[in-house]
Amino acid sequence: MSKPGLDGRHRNKDGEISGKHGNTLVRTLRKVYGQGFAAGYPETAKLSEVMFHLNETSLSQLRRDHETDHLEHKIAQASK
């Protein structure tokens, strides 16, 4: 999912999510999205390590929350 930039190029929203929240552990994201998030990956893996291998369901959840500015809050709540 991308949006056109000022010069007509598109920004990769997935890269933006990974860059901003890349150090977040899968364990934390499973507290937010359920145990099926990033299925097949260890809970100690970082989002940046699995981001581009996520299934469509997990990726859609991340994109939606990132685009609505809810992702950061949800991660903070789950990290407590």
N, C-alpha and C positions, 0 to 999 in steps of 0.2 A: 504494500500500500504506500503510495507516494503522493506528494503534492508538488505542483510546479513551484520552482524558486523564482527569484527575480529575473534571472537570466534564462528562464525557460527550462532549466534542468529540473529533475525531480529529486527530492530528498527521500531517502530510504528510511521510513519510520521504524522498521525493525532494527536498523543500525542505531538509531537514536535511542530506542528503548535499551538495547544492549549496552550502549555507551553510558547511559545514565544509571542503569540499575544492574549492570553486569556482574557486580560482586555479590548480588543477592543469591542466597543459597536456594536450591530447589526445595529444601525442607521448609523454608519460610513461605515460598509460593504455594506449597501444598496446603499450608494452613489457610491460605486465602482461597484457593481454587479447588481444593479437595485432593485426595490421594491419587487420583488419576492424572494429575498435572505432570507433564514430562515423564510419562510412563516409560519404564525401562532404563531410567537414569538414576544413579545413586542420589540420595538426599543431600549428600555433601558436595555435589556438583554445583558450579556457579552458573547463573543464567547465561553469562557470556559464552560458556562452554557448550550449552545445549540449545541456545536460541535458534540457530538456523537449522536445527534438526527436529523442532517441535512439530507435533501433528497439528492439523488445522484447528481443532477445538482449543487446544492450549494457546496457540498463537492468536486466535481470534479474541480470547479472553484478555490477553495482555494488550493487544492493540486497542480494544474498546476502552479499557480502563486508562490506558495511556492518553488516548485522544480526548477523553473526558476529564483528564487531570485527576483521576481517582487512584491511579496506581501507586503513587508515592505514599499517599495516606494509608492505603491498604497494607503496603509492605511495612510501614512504621507500626501499625497496629499489630500485625502478626509477629513482629520482632520483639514485642514486649513480653 
